[in-house]
């Protein structure tokens, strides 16, 4: 049963998403695409800030996952105990998704359509 709980946690909350990977590992395409040093700096700064924020959220999610596993081992745990923690975890994931989308929008505002298209063609 503990293996099933761990597997469910990984499926529900584990791993990053594709958009996150596009936005945090972009140094090479940024430097190859954007001519303006100022714009490169702004885009890379946004990427670094997002990376820090997501790493912090992932640490919090890991702690919460460990808490769920601990609840699982306690005989007297009630469904409500799990629901509270799972609700908090879902809220943290939503916070991460919102940060990703906001960063994407901020980056997009700094680039032309052509620059955007060229920069992310490196990721294909």
Secondary structure, DSSP 4 states (H G I P E B T S, - for coil): -HHHHHHHHHHHH-S--HHHHHHHS-HHHHHHH---HHHHHHHHHHHHHHHHHHHHHHHHHHHHHHHHHHHHH-TT--HHHHHHHHHHHHHHHHHHHHHHHHHHHHHHHHS-HHHHHHHHHTT-
